[in-house]
């Protein structure tokens, strides 16, 4: 959040949700929960690159992508305990409440 903008992310994957295919989504959620705004922005910029996603899918540890200033200890503790239940709940909300198809993207403004 800032005095001008707030952002939130809901996951609506199109494939079966498993720990090994949710590294980026879990990383984003964990960053939102554990990092301050400055560190969050720089880490998300790095994490959302396609080559980072490919590297994580190939087995690279997420700690490889940490940025200077991050609270890596808190991040790693939360990341290692964050299961896929939250992502499944978000997927259910996207499909049942927002009426999105699996994998479909949308932008909401002011909660609408």
Secondary structure, DSSP 8 states (H G I E B T S, - for coil): --SS---------SS---GGG-HHHHHHHHHHHH--HHHHHHHHHHHTSHHHHHHHHTT--GGGG--TT--HHHHHHHHHH--SHHHHHHHHHHHHTS---TT-----STT-
